[in-house]
Amino acid sequence: MAQPMRKPAADKKRYVGSSIERIEDLRFLRGKGTYVDDVILDQDVLHAVILRSPVAHGYIRGIDAAAARKIDGVHAVITSAEIIAACGTVPLIPIRLHPNPVLDPYKQPVIASDKVRHVGEPIAIIVAASAAIAEDAMNAIELDIEALPVAADVRSALTGKTLLFEGTSTNSPITYTATKGDAEAAFAKAPYKRRERFDIQRITAMTMEPRGLMADWDAAKQSLFVYGAAKVPFWNRGALAQMLGMEREAVTLIENDVGGGFGARGEFYTEDFLIPFASRHLGRAVKWIEDRRENLLSMNQARECDAEVEIACERDGTIIGFRGSMHYDLGAYPRTNGLVAPRNITQFVSGAYRVAHIDIACRIVFTNKTGSGTFRAPGRFESNFFGERLVDMAAKDLGLDPAEMRRKNLLTDRDMPWPLATLAPSTVPNTANTECDSGDYRITFDRCLQDFGWSAKRALQGKLIDGRYHGFGLACFIEGGAAGPRENARLRIEHDGSVTVSVGSTGVGQGLETVLTQIAADALEMPMDGVNLLHGSTNLLAEGWGSYHSRSTVMGGSAILDGAEKLKALVREKAAALLECAVAEVHVAGGEAVSPKGKLVSFAQLFAASGTAGLEVDGTFASHHHTYAYGTAAAHIAVDPGTGGVELIDYLVVEDVGRAVNPLTLHGQVIGGTVQGLGGVFLEHLVYDDEGQLLTGSLADYLVPTASDYPQIRAVTLEQYPSPLNPLGAKGAGEGGTICVGGVIGNALANALSSLGIEPNSLPLSPSRVWQMVEEARHKRG
């Protein structure tokens, strides 16, 4: 079986660290992607639409679907009655991240049975031969809802006059706290203090592709296939199986191509139960594709928060501490990941700085709005805005250069590992305490100022040039990544000698296939085209944890490294007898096993020799420690005081990611994240009226960035301090571009309009708001 002798192969090319174009883009650019709406089954598929509540708060007194059921082509109108008959109750959606028993009475039912709590909450699902017929049937249903008073915002919800959940005594059941040192004593002695109020608007992730699902029930096998899974399919499979009373192994979730995730898509929503339930109920495949209004009404919303935060400093600018209180509008229900943002806001106000004393509290508040979950940089965007604005204000009050004040307080390599504030309550092990793992934050800071040309440009700070005020701003940030507890991979040699790598990480548009293939190819010492990466679907592995918290490269990539070492060990063991040498003498590279004398056997030959045994191994990587990338951003803006329009003239972000597996895809992540952050700063705003009605329910009202809005964005990636917490040395880097945008633009705007004494502490900074601030400042000055 062994081949003739030959010379060992020359040193191979290293893929990790190379800017390789995304291999998945070929199918996307050619229109060959397979999104859930592209999936074709060998049967006629029924189509579902969902009747949603037209009011924000009320009791359901009646649902008359008789006329709808008589329409030709309608197969079913499913309400809570049918679900209770099949399941015994209306299932409640569990909380995936940071669950707390206190929130059990507040969990969301998969369908409204007696009460609705926000506009858009599902009341019935209509299944028909076509989506058009289902829409007609939906319009024929008569609803009788007794309207209740609406808690449309945090202030009204906190009065307790309107309780969203019967049997509870409050709309605010949890307050997170983050503490460190002795803030009370530190603030009492501090020579300088400043307290400010801030607020951030409600926005959404606005994925290019709205959500969709197709479920296919096999009555003979009593099994269920669900297409359109994303982000956390293994967890969603477990939740769905439990709700349906099925064995987990009888449910398979298939991951298709996804048009963006950004933290919102792929969580378990009501539809993730309703569509599979409808398929099982009817014994037919059922498809549901969300339209844009449904998307704006139903997908997780984010960001809405108000805060009162105080900074304490020495006269030389040394930051002594932060303290304050916040309210986070969670909407009507604690979505599966809804607690992430408020807990992050609480813990990360101190950001990239050496702060010894912290006392922050954040109350979650339920209101009659769509539920809130994660959106790129959840909680970190908000806390960075609060903290970075306060640093700039303190520098001005103290007569200090804001750049030098930042540099004085930035964490250095001598501080590492640096513990952040301790979080409470914490119901998940190893989440109350976290620490920055490695780095010298002055490196990215100095590089940003140098490449931006800060010293030369700041001479224009606040200058009126051709009718526009120019301003420059800075902000520093940290980015947490690599959430545990683990990730898994399976490596299998195929008949042609290629290696199939299956991972529990999922693809949500971040270039997962390219990056993980690079890691696998290097680890196996073979070409990238010899690796076939599969990801996300629950039929690939026994367990997977998905992609969130900037974890897929660190956790999935490290699991691949573990599996690659095991596969090479297996190859050595199997090849040794064929090569007539000791196991330890076998060298594995290029899809071959080579003896010291140059004899070789290929992976394809080993596959043939293995028979039914096969050549397959499982790899895993477990960690409860987060990685922390870090960086600095600088911006140059010009403000037209007559219109409130703000032009972004230049923007630069510099981030140390530990190790960049693919600098090209990483660059795209940073630029894309920055644009999303700019959209949240200048344009995006989900507006509700006093009755809980969404006023921005279309893209004509909810504005998002376009390709021409922000043409001058630059990003620099550094690899000065690899993480000591994983074998790749990588740190999560999918959210760094977003985190600091509010802080840096807020500071730039304050500096541009410093002659008017304007301090922008509220987002969005839309033209109308900026114009209003200018007019109010001029009015005050007479």
Secondary structure as UniProt FT lines:
FT   TURN            16..17
FT   TURN            23..24
FT   HELIX           25..29
FT   TURN            30..31
FT   HELIX           36..38
FT   STRAND          46..52
FT   STRAND          58..64
FT   HELIX           66..69
FT   TURN            72..73
FT   STRAND          74..78
FT   HELIX           80..87
FT   HELIX           101..106
FT   STRAND          115..116
FT   TURN            119..120
FT   STRAND          122..128
FT   HELIX           131..140
FT   STRAND          142..147
FT   HELIX           154..158
FT   TURN            166..167
FT   STRAND          175..180
FT   HELIX           183..189
FT   STRAND          192..200
FT   STRAND          203..204
FT   STRAND          212..218
FT   TURN            219..222
FT   STRAND          223..229
FT   HELIX           233..244
FT   HELIX           248..250
FT   STRAND          251..255
FT   TURN            262..266
FT   HELIX           271..282
FT   STRAND          286..289
FT   HELIX           292..298
FT   STRAND          301..302
FT   STRAND          305..313
FT   TURN            315..316
FT   STRAND          319..331
FT   TURN            336..339
FT   HELIX           340..347
FT   TURN            349..352
FT   STRAND          357..366
FT   TURN            378..379
FT   HELIX           380..397
FT   TURN            398..399
FT   HELIX           402..409
FT   HELIX           413..415
FT   STRAND          418..419
FT   STRAND          422..424
FT   TURN            429..430
FT   STRAND          435..436
FT   HELIX           441..452
FT   HELIX           454..457
FT   HELIX           458..460
FT   TURN            461..462
FT   STRAND          464..465
FT   TURN            466..467
FT   STRAND          468..481
FT   STRAND          486..493
FT   TURN            495..496
FT   STRAND          499..503
FT   HELIX           512..524
FT   HELIX           528..530
FT   STRAND          531..535
FT   TURN            538..539
FT   TURN            549..550
FT   HELIX           552..556
FT   HELIX           557..579
FT   HELIX           583..585
FT   STRAND          587..589
FT   TURN            590..591
FT   STRAND          592..594
FT   TURN            596..597
FT   STRAND          600..602
FT   HELIX           603..610
FT   HELIX           611..613
FT   STRAND          616..622
FT   STRAND          627..639
FT   TURN            641..643
FT   STRAND          646..656
FT   HELIX           663..682
FT   TURN            690..691
FT   TURN            699..701
FT   TURN            707..709
FT   STRAND          713..718
FT   TURN            724..725
FT   TURN            727..728
FT   HELIX           736..739
FT   HELIX           741..752
FT   HELIX           754..756
FT   HELIX           767..780
//
